[in-house]
Amino acid sequence: METDAIDPTRPRVLVTGASGFIGQALCRLLPAEDWDTRVLLRDAHRSDCLPAELQADVIVADLNSQTGLLKACADRDIVLHLAGQAHVAAVSAEVEVNPDVRAVTNLVAAASEQKVRRIVLLSSSLAHAAETRQGDITAYGEGKLAVEAELIAAAQKGQLEAVILRAVNVYGVGMKGNIASMISMIIRGSLPPLPLLSNRVSLVGSQDLARAIIQAATSAEAKGKTYTVTDGAAYSISEIESAIYAALGRQMPGWRAPPMILYAASALAGLFSRLGLRKGSISSRTYRNLTMDNLFDNAAICGDLGFNPRDNLYAVLPEIVESLVTPNS
């Protein structure tokens, strides 16, 4: 691959998924970088999600449109690929995975033709479980691993450089997933106090993840690497639960549900969801996530890129809780 060196002071960058949860966090930081920025949006109306201070060229196109992708990748040095399925859903692997794989195949083809130097792919720590066959193995993780493989294959052929960031569960205002569901259920009073749980999990703040993406974009050391991104802390689910009650100004109940009650409730909710009787994110998988360790090491990205997380869930939690208490504020 013959390309000019990337100018680290003002690289020409394309961002996909800019209107999503992580994309918006990234776009809030980009004005300070003063990069030559272009964003690819699937829907022109989603431009309302971009910060007003972001000076960016907006291309409206679908990731299945090769014409649109060629236009978006033209004269770009770097693609920050954030678009894709963001959460594990109770759907088949065929429905959940294939669009992301097709999208990165199309993107790689367009980027290669337009001489893009590097693609930074936002992936998931669930790809690690799929790769090692240990931990929480899901169709979503298998799909993310397949997406990574497409990009790595292109890099091995010399078409472009690849950097992969595997994010653990991400927190911040606008977050979704199990912790957001737990907060919402505690607000509504529909979640009994959880059993006392000793397991630990890794998390990362949306702003810290955005900073990691920025660092990975131009770092020579990052070329060809796969990094797991966390904030470096080990969180206890029971401590998170107590912190949610504190952020709500409520007294933590003096009793806790027996573990078997939590398991039975999660399994029943998952069954109802599969039968179409009730929609929700609580399932037997939720029980596993609440009771098993899910810890990852961020030493590699800290050592190679100087990544230095600034956020901690407990510091950000009051703002997250407030946004869920008054969602339209």
Secondary structure, 3 states (H helix, E strand, C coil): CCCCCCCCCCCEEEEECCCCHHHHHHHHHHHHHCCEEEEEECCHHHHHHCCCCCCEEEEECCCCCHHHHHHHHCCCCEEEECCCCCCCCCCCHHHHHHHHHHHHHHHHHHHHHCCCCEEEEEEECHHHHHHHCCCCCCHHHHHHHHHHHHHHHHHHCCCCEEEEEEECEEECCCCCCHHHHHHHHHHHCCCCCCCCCCCEECEEEHHHHHHHHHHHHHCCCCCCCEEEECCCCCEEHHHHHHHHHHHCCCCCCCCCCCHHHHHHHHHHHHHHHHCCCCCCCCCHHHHHHHHCCECCCCHHHHHHHCCCCCCCHHHHHHHHHHHHHCCCC
